[in-house]
Structures are given as C-alpha cells and as structure tokens.
Amino acid sequence: IKNNFISALSNFYETSEINEIFYECVSHITRKSRSQIIMSLSDKASNEIVKQCDTMLSRLQTGEPMQYVLGFEWFDGMKFAVDSRVLIPRPETVALVDEIDNLKIKNAKCKMRVLDIGTGSGAIAVAVKKRIPEAEVTAADISEDALEVASTNAKKNETDIIFVCDDALSDSFLSGCEPFDVIVSNPPYICPNEMAEMRTNVLDFEPHLALFVPQDDPLLFYNKIAKFAINNLEKDGALLFETNAAYVHDVEKMMRNTGFNDVVVIKDCFDRERFVIGKKI
C-alpha cells in the first residue's frame, strides 16, 4: 500500500509529505498507531483496506487536501471536523489562542466576553472556550454552511458557543451587542487578481468566501473590523488579528491610526511575523 501512495502522489508531494499522508490515512482507516503500522508494513492488507486507500488516493490525486479527505484536522489538541465549507485550521493560529489565554491571566474579570469574527470551523472560538470555560464566547460568520460545521465542532468538543450569522462588512454588524473584552479575527486578505498565483489544492477546494476579499484591497476586512472593535471593546479590551507577513506592518499602522494603543507584532511558530495585537485604552 505504501508503494501505491508513493507512485500515485510523487508528482504532487515530496517523499516526506507522502509518508505523512500514508500514515495518517492508514491510521484513520485501521485505527492503528504509527508504530503498529510500521510493524505490519510487510503484512498483506485486506481487500477492504486496499479499497479504502484507493478511494482516498483518487481524491488526493485531484489535489484535494488530506484534511478534507480524512474529514478532520487537529487544533490545540482537539479534533475538528473539516470539509470544503471551511478553511483548514493551521497550527500557527494556536498562537492567537495562547495570547487570549494570557489576557485572561491579566484580566481580573470573572467572565471574559470574547468575539471571534469569521469563525469558519470554529477552531479559535472552541479552543478559547475550552481553555477558559468561564468565558462567554461568540463566533460570527457570514456563511451558514461554515456555522453548521463550527456548531458540530463545538458540540463534539463539549463547548458552549454563541453562533451568529452576520456580515462583518455591514454597517449593522452585531448592532446592539454588549461590549467585548477580546475580539479576534483571521479574515480574508487575498485579492481576486492573485488567483493565478495560488496552488490548485487551495483554489479548487477551500471556500473562496473565506479566502478572498470582494475588492482589490487586502486590508478591507481589517479596516472594517478595527473600526467595529474600537467602538465595541471594553476599556483595556484587546483586538487580535492574524494576517499575511506581507501585510503585518500595514495592519499594525492601520490599528494605530484607528486608535489602538500598545500595538505589537508577534511571530508564529515558524518565526514569521503573522499576528498583530492592540489595546483600547
């Protein structure tokens, strides 16, 4: 079976990546650990296992991401259901959850109110609620399909999240809401004219609504969310953004101009500048 994976995917992935995909897929099918799979590599696989592997390989050969083929991804130690309705959670995004966790330590309030804008799979919202059970976490998204996935993930991970379907670009976004202590977002920033430069496995399978800005302005959502946040955060409340390294200092400058203080840029686990955090004084 392993040789089948190597021959079928060698035009799409490096050998090290194919190895990871092989072990993840076989582990998912057989419910065996990697060490158990390694020990049984010379054994003849059953027809059912071969059939399931072939089905997965057919999908992988089209460029479909492994996480969609498996139907899940891990994030902050939890399993999240994912499919083409939501972006795949990235490991570097856990840093945002870490920062919110740190804010809780500094915040004397017994009930922190957190808003996740553009929640997608619900990874950030669920992880925050899991780490800070007493927090009131609201997760907003324009996509009802995404909210369906996020709601499933909240239930599977035994977290109580308030889900809201709303458009962050609308002037009436969450109108009448009570102030929040933390607002966090990893919004779209890719311009439509960049489509030609994107990889097939992203462009053909991940939801365009979560990837692309509707205009050729990569900071469109950042500007709108920052203005919303400055008016809807408590005093000493924090706004946290994830962005592309190419825009991180533009976002930093925009947040200062919007009225945020103590604005800092933070690197991700791969040592790339990716996050911008500011406080409302």
Steps between C-alpha positions, in 0.01 A plus 500: 500500500781741587653455155160580348496830689853586387435424132158670498603820679864552398401769249314695768704469821852452634580149627493616863151645448380180332621301802297723732192469279539122482520455878214743566271328249580144604474592868158653434379187316647235732491693831861387554787713630794588278726253681244223446479586130880498464517155661239365258632656175600159363158349577243456225222758533137394482299577188286748697805698617642505146163618367475784755860606431434505125195721556709742706780497241256586222393810692855595599612477135256777410683729742235479770664572839559199723296659781189512279556142389528386863223737611687650793800698624657536844518843663620579852476132591141465378349331196305726264274387218597673174370491145484734202263733688780623729870580488732245657624622842873569497730408792650850513158648583523340846718801590184716497341267755818521710482880496134503606587254776771742617251788495274301731781475754538880494125565502335497842149462355341170592319477166697606195290573189674385180393551137649296214423665164509267197503189717500243215544157660471660843856402592596824678165541677488139620865501612451823697185365669677173582792683661286764672172323583357800684535725193196593292608430143311627195596379152381687190517405133320605182477137386217288640682193365811589701293559814349154459850348507604724791192403699581132446855559625377687807273209593764234432748685722236568767510879485213747519545767232259773386486484119388798290457522122593855400712696252804671652503750211146617577452826691239319711735214596401376849313824564388540859750250638653543845870596506760224475826455689671328207433505126701260283499445125687327220308661212538467120785703350567348155406720204317344202787594267731265697304187401741411220788469748320267741544125538230275356434319828405833659323665207291199395395374841508763776203743526560818300277699735754441778805567280426799279410862565216621274715791378870548425571618854672240722430710810126538433390270783776617735392863467133419551560269796741746667239777479236266641737394778598851610128568555406163649786410734505567872768734635829305497341254256720339234477445125701211355555444128668227298626612161753434227859603575484733198225708664588474867653849529220656296253349747715624789498856362127487426423390857702789643319743269165355608578581863653184644791519744782263593483352149749216458594253227550138606675218314348158441655161582691514169661835597290701252333827594132406488296650787416856601357583841380834635315634804221751536602738778 
